[in-house]
Amino acid sequence: MDRVSNEWELKDCSLKGNPNGQCERSVLRWFEHVERIIVEPEPNVRTVLVTDGEKVMSMGDQGAHGMCIPLYQVCRQICLAGIRPHNCLPVTLDVGCNNQSVLDDPYYIGLRQERVSGADYEELVDEFIEAIVCKYGQDTLIQFESMNVQNSIRLLSKYRDRYCVINADIQDIASMVLAGILASRKATGKMLGENTFCFFGAGRRFDAVPSPTKLFIDKHDAIKKKPRFLDLTWRQVCFKDLD
């Protein structure tokens, strides 16, 4: 299934050039009406996958056409995790697009305007989260996908103590990398603090990986020596910059 994540395949499944706009019913763009818009007849939605389409793989801002991401994630959950289709709800929050080539597409189904940001953006996300929880329950899993890194970190920090929210780009990858690092101790026989960590291909998906590693070492490793982190260009990065 990893091959599906390749950019050339993802482009083929995007909504670009779709004259029918079949996914428009799941694209939310109206403030103060989100609860009325979410009229999904299925009452047993347990997981909601939501994006604003700003960071779609390496293609960048795709706006409302980023709907392919939550659809793809729903398919993965159905096929690989055995989750029932009627328990999943893919959603795109249409807050505009900063990619002119997307806005110029005659078949673009989203708002033809620059992205909404700041307080207005926060207000829409707040309204969306509250509407989902009101309709489907406090324990509904809300998974953020393909959002700006800064927005992802801020929203996760804001909601995770109140709602059941995750961000795969931040938490899933970081947890898998840390699990691999922990497993390596049996092979190396070293404490984590004795190692140098090199993240080859560091980018958006690895932005949140070093911090959990540092936190774990600080809490559990008996050796307090600072490990070194090397990025793709072999520059040493001090962990103090990640606090």
N, C-alpha and C positions, 0 to 999 in steps of 0.2 A: 504493500500500500504506500510505501514511502515514495514510489515513483510518481504518484499522483500529485505530490507537492512540488514537482519540478515546474519551473516557470512556463516552459513551452507547452506543457499539458494544461496548466491552469488557464492560460490564455484562451485555449480552445473551449473551455467551459464557462467563460465569462459571459456577461449579458450584453456585451457590446454588439450593436447592430441588430438587436432583438426588436422587431417592429411591433410585437404584440404586447410586450411588457407583462408577461405572465406573472412575474414576481412582485408586481407593484402593490398588490394587496398586503404584502408583508413589509413594505417600506413606510416607516413612520416619519412624518414631517410636520405634523400640526401640533403646536403648543396648546396646552390646556384641553386637549381632546383625546389624549392617548388612551385613557381608560375606555372611552366610547369606541375608539378605533379597534382595540383588541377584542374583537367579537368572534374569535375562534370558537366554533361550536364544540370542539373537543374539550371536555371539562377536566381531563386527566393529564394535562401537560405537566411534566415533572422536570424537564430541562429546557432552558431557553438559551439559544446561541445568538449573540447579538454583536454586530459590528457597526462602525460608522464609515467603513470603506476607505479610511485615510492611508493605511499602510498595508496594501494587498501584496504580500510577498515582496519581490524586488520591483514590481510594477508601480509601486507608490500609490498615489491617491486615485482611486477609481470611483469615488462617490457612491451613488446608489448601485452602480454596477458591481460593487464589492459584495453583493448578495450571494455571489458564488461561494464565498468563504463559509458563511454559516450553513449553506446547503451542503457543501462538501463535508463539513464537520458532522452534520446530522447523518449523512450517509456512512461516515466512518463509525459513528456510535451504533448505528443500526447493524452494520455488517460485522464489525469487530467486537463490539461489546454486547450485542444481542438486545439492545434497548428497543422497545417497540416503537414503530414510527409515530403512532398517535401520542406518544409521550414527549415528543420533541417539537419545538417551535423555533424555526429560524427567523430572525428579524434583522432588518437594516434600519438604522437611524439616519435619515437623510437630512444632513445639516449643510448641504452644499458640497462644492468640490473646488480644489485649487489647481486642478489639472486642466489646462485649456483645451487640450486635444480631446479630452472626454466631454467637456462642455460643448464642444463644436460638433460632436456626433449627433446627426439629425435624429437618431433613434434613442438618444439618452433619455432615460425615464425619470431622472432625478431633477432636483431644483437646479436651475442654471444660474448659480450665484456663487460667490466666494463662501468659504466655510464659515459657519457661525462658531464663535469661540467665546471664552470667558464665561461670564455669568449666565448668558443665554444658553450656552451649551450645557452648563451644569444644571440649569433649570429643566431642560428637556430630559436629561438622563435621570435626574431625580424623579420626575413625573413618570418616566417609563418604569423605573424600578418599583416605585410605589404601586403603580397600576398592576404590574405582574404579581407582586406579593398579595395585593388585594384580591385578585381574581383566582390565583392558583395556590396561594398559601405561602407562609413564611419559609418553609423548607424547600421551596422550588429552587433548583440549581440554575444560576444565571452565569453563563460563561461569556466573557468578553473576548473578542477575536479581532485581530488585525487593526488595532487602533494605534494612534501615536503613542510612543513610549512614555512620554511625560503624562499624557492623559491616562494611560493604562495604570501606571504606578499610583497616580493620585486617586483615581477612582477605586482601585483595589484597597488602598489604605483607608479611604473614606467609608466604604461599605462593608468590609469583611467582618467587622465586629457586630454588625446589625443584620446582615443578610447572608444567604448562602451563595457567595460569589467566588469565582476563580478567573484567572487569566492564564490560558495555556502558554502564551508566548513568554510569560514571566515565570510562573510557578512550575509548570510541568517540565520545561527544559532544565531549569535550575535544579529541580529535585532529582532528575535523572542523572545529570552531571555529577551532583554531589554523591549520589548512590554509587556511581562508578568510581569516584575518588575514594570513598570509604572501602569499597571492595578491594581496591588496589593495595591496601595496607597489608593484606595477607601475603601478597607477592613481593612487596618491597621490604617488609619488615621495619618500616620507618614510621615515625609519628608524622602527622600531617604537617606540623610546623617545620619539619626538616626538608620539605620539598619545595621545588620551583614549579609553578603552574604556568603552562603555556596554552592559551586558548587560540588555536589556529583557526583563522577565518572569523575572528571576532566581528560582530556586527549587531544589528538590532535584536536578533534572537538571543544573543549572548550578553546583552547589556546588563541583565539582572542576575547573571550567574555568579560573578565574584563575591557579591555581598553575602549571600547565604553561606558560601564556603568560609568566608571570614568569620561570620557569626558562629558557625559550628566549631571552628578551630578555637576561637576565643573561649567558648563555653566548655568544650570537652577535651581539648588537647592539653596534655600535661606540659608539653614544651611550648613556651610562650614566645619563642623566636618567630619573628615575622616571616612568613613564606613570601616568595617573590612571585609576581604575576607578570608574564610576558605576553604582549599582544603580537599580532601578525608581523609587525615591523621590528620586533625584538627590542622594543623599548621597555625599560623596567618601570612599572607603575606601582607606587606605594599604596598600600591598602588604606592609609589614612585619607586618601582622596575619595574613597568609596563610602565613608561614613555618612 
